[in-house]
Amino acid sequence: MNVLRRLFVLFVFAVAVFCYGEGKPLVRATWEMPPRCTPFAEPRIPDLKEELRETGYRLVIAIHPKDPDESKGESVARDLYIINADGSGLKQLTNTPDKDENKPRTSPDGKWFSYNYGDYLVNVETLETKRSGGGYAWAPDSKRTVHCDRGGIIYTDVETGKESKPIPVKQRVSIADMSFDGNWVIFEIRNYLGARYTIDFMSSAGGEIQKMPNHPDGGGECHPGFSPDGKWMCWNAGGSLAIRRFDPSLPEGTDGKIITLPKDLLGQDPCGRWSHCGRYIAYVRISHAGSWEVHSPLHIVRVVDNETIRISPPGWVGHHWDYDWLPPEQE
């Protein structure tokens, strides 16, 4: 028995050495399927920039090649770039001055991203691009996108472009996201059920629209997004970025607890994108003294301790959700 116990202890020690070489935990992102999100897990490395460098995460972002003078109504087309999550290695993917490229959206399995609301599809590994004509949100199988048209909820096969028969809904909505189990979609509606702004959800099979509780601050609320595992959501709560659990078994879809990130750190009107592990959220930081009409730099916040870093220059990134996470480059 003592021999077996010693062998077990040696085995555990060997695993610990392998996994934690030189006293530091391995933090490289693995893009697990199904996703497992741990928003409030302790930091692996105190310095957020170093932790993000170790993860290997990247982001695809839509950037203006120069800062447009929006006070004069100037509009500058965006191009797509890839950048490491620590802010290094900015690489331009497209160069199309006559065409605006925006709203990149990564598939749940990390193998594709779409842009221009699903019109184009890009292979993350090869960066080959093709026309798709799908929707903005992805279905969890990463083979279809989903959107709501006048006829209802429609799935589009990204390979063939074939659309499903519409699933009737009582009100046309703009789907912002779909839960990882594929059972729920989330969106925002203005002037609905007695509230100026509401975050709402409904079954992907159609049926009643259900309103989520408004943020107690009573500001504008918009741009909700599920965590990759579908168990959390973040949204622009008007004064800052807010987080809560998503539980469709509860009458209001959540347990009522809201975590509001510090508005002095995040700025006004932030709209977030979750990393695949759920530890980080990317957002555009707009100064409280500034305007949401001015394009602003991309930041990342670590949820557990609110540490933030800026990863793009000011005035470059487009507005809400002109960015999304990508897995590490294959080694």
N, C-alpha and C positions, 0 to 999 in steps of 0.2 A: 504493500500500500504506500509506504514511504517513497519507494522508487517511482511509482506512478505519479505521486503528488509532485515530486521533484521534476519529473519530465513535463508535467503540466505547467509548472511554474516557469521552466525554461522555454516552453513553447509560447506562453503569454509574453515573456520578456522579448523573445525573438520577434514576435508580431509587433510589439510596441516599438522596438528599435527600427524595424522596417517601415512602420507607418509614421514614426515621429523623428526620423533621422536628425541628428544634431539638435535635438530638443525642440524642433519646430514642427507643428502638425502640417501634414500635406493638405493644401487647400485648393489644388487644381480642380477646376470645375469638370465634372464628368457627364453632365447632361443626362441624368438618369431618366429612364422611362419605366413605370410612371414616375412623375416628379415627386420629390419629397422636399417640402419647403419648411425652413426653420427661421422665420423672421427674427425671432428673439433669442437665437443661440448666441453664446458669448463670442466676441471677436477672437479669431485665431492669431492675428498679428495686430498689435495696437495701432500701428500706422496704417490708415485706410488705403493710402496710395500703394503701399507695399503689399498689403493683403490683396488688393485688386490685381496688382501685377502678377502675384503668385497664382491667382485663380486662372489666368489665361483668358478670361472673358474678353470679348470684343463687342463693339456696337457698330451697327450700320446707321448712319445719320444722313439726313438731307441738309445740305449746307448751301448758303449763298456764297458765290465766289467773291463777292464784296458786300459791304454793308449797304443795303438800299436806303435811300433817303425817302422814308415813307411820308415825311411831312410834305413832300412835293408829289406824292402819289407814285413814286418810283417803285417799280417791281422788278426784281432780278430773279431769273429762273434758278432753281435749286438743282444741284447735282448730288449724287450719292457718293459717300465716302465710308471707309471702314477705319475705326480707331480702336486702339487697345483701351481697356477699361481704366487703366491708370493715366490715360491722356497722351500716351506716346504712339508713334507709328502711324500717323494719319496718312491714309492712302486714298487717292481719288479713283472711283470706279467708273463714273460716267462724265462726259464732257459734252453737254448738249445745250448750248446757250439759247436755242430756240424752243426748248421743251423743258417744262418744269417737272422735276421728279421728286416725289414726296411720299410721306406716310409709309415707310417700310414696315413690314410686319413679318416676324419670324414664325415659322411653323412650330407646333409643339415639340416635334422631334429634332428641331434644330438643323434640318437638312435643306430647308428652303427659306427664302424670304420673298414676299411679294412687295410691290410698291404701286403707287398711284391707285389706291383703293382696290388692289387686286388685279389691275390690268396687266401687270407684268410679273413674271416668276423668275427667280434667280436661284441657281444651284449654289449653296453656300461653299462647297468644296471647290468647284471649278469656276464659279462666278459666271457661268454661261446663262444667258438671259433669253427668255422667249415670251411671246404674248400669251396671256392667260384668260383675261376677261372674267375673273371670278369676283368674289366679294372681299370685304375688308377683314372680317374675322375668320379665323381658322377653326375647322372642326378638329376634334382631338385625334383623329386618325391621320392627320397631316396629308390627306389625299384630297380633301375637299375644303372649300371655303364656304362661308355662309353669309347671307345678307337678307334683308327684308325688302321686298318690292311691294307694289300695290296689291298683288295677288296673295302675298303672305311670305313666309320664310322659305328661302330657296337655297339649296346646296348646289355648288358647282364643282365638278370634277376638274382638278387643276391640269390633268394630263390631256383630257379629251375636250374640255369645255362644255360637256353635257350638263344641263341643268335638271334638277329634280322637279317633280310636281310641287307647286306651292302648298305649304301648310297654312291654312287660313288663320289670320289673326284679326282681332277686332279693330286694331288701330295700327297703321303703318308706323314702324319705329326704325331708328337707325342703330343697328346692333353694334355695340362697342366691343363685346367679348362673349365667348362661350366657355362654360365651365369644362374642366378636363373630363368629366364623366359624360359630357355631351348632352346633359339633361336640361341645362338652363342657359338662357341668354340674358345679358345685362345691357342697360342703355340708360339714357336720360330723356326726360320729357319736360318741356316748359309749360307752366300754367295747367297743372294736372292735379286733380283730387284736392283742390283748395290750396295748393302750394305753388309759388312762382317757379321753383326748381324742384325736381324730384329725381332720385336715382331709383330705377325700377327694374324688375326682373320678371320673367315668365318662363314657363316650360317651353322647351324647344319643340314640343308637340303641339304648341298653340295653347289657347285657353285664356284665362284671365291675366291681366297685367297686375302685378303686385307692387305696391309702393314700399320702399324702404324708409326708415325714419330719417327725417332731416337732421342735419348737424345742429346742435343747440345754438351755435353762433348766428344762425339765420342768414348766412351769406349765400352767394350763388354757388350751386353745386353741379358739377358736370364731370365728364370724362372718367367714368368708372372703369376699372380693370381688375380681372381676377388674377390672383397669384397662379402660377403654373399648375399647382395641384388643385385649384378651385376652392380651397378652404379659407382663403382670405380675399379681401378686396381693398383697393385703395381708390381714392377719388379726390378731385379738387373740391375741397369744402369751402371755397371762397377765400378764407383768410390764410389757409395753408393746406398741406397734404394730410389727409386723414386715412386711417386704417381701421378695419373692423373684420370680424369673422363673418363668413357667409355660411349660413345653415338653413337651407330651404325647408327643413322640417319645422322650423319655428314660424309663428304667424307672420312676422315681419321680415323673415329671412336672415335674422341676425340676433345676437344675444343682448343687444342694446349698448354694449361697451364700445366706446370709440377712443382711439388713440390719435391725438392730433399732434403732428410733428411741429417743432418750434418755428413759428412764422418768421421770426427775426433771422433764422438761418436759411429757411427755404424761400423766402420772398413771397410775393403775391401770386395767386392764380397758378400754382404748380399742378401739373398733370403727370402722373407717374407711369413708368414701365418697370415691372418686377424682373429681377434676374431669375434665372431658372431655379436657383436654390432658395429664392425668397429672402435672402439676407440683405439685398441691396435694391434700391429703387432709383432709376434714372429719371431726371426731370429737368425742365428748363427753368432757370432761376430768373425771375423778373423782380427788379428792385421795387420796394414799396413806394419809393419816390418816382418810379418810372411808369411805363405804360405797357400793357399786354400787347399793344399794337407794334411795339418795337421788338425785333427779334433779339434773342438773348442767349447767353452761354449755357451749355449743357453741364449739369452737375450729377453727382451720384451721392446718395445718402445711405449710410449703414443704419438699418432700422433700429438695432438694439441700443445704440448709444448716440444716434443722431450726428455722428461724424460725417462731414461732407468734403468732397473735393470737386474742383472745377476741371473738366476735361476738354473743353473747347473754348476758343476765344470768344469774347463778347461780340454780339451782332452777327453771328454766323448761322446759328441753328434756326430752323424754321419753328413754327408754333407747335401746338399740341400734337404730341406723338409723332414728330418727325424723326424718330429714332427708335431702335429696338436692339435687344441683346443678341449676340451671336456666340456659339460655342468656341472654345479654343481651337487654334489651328491644329490639324492632325500632325502628330510627330512622326 
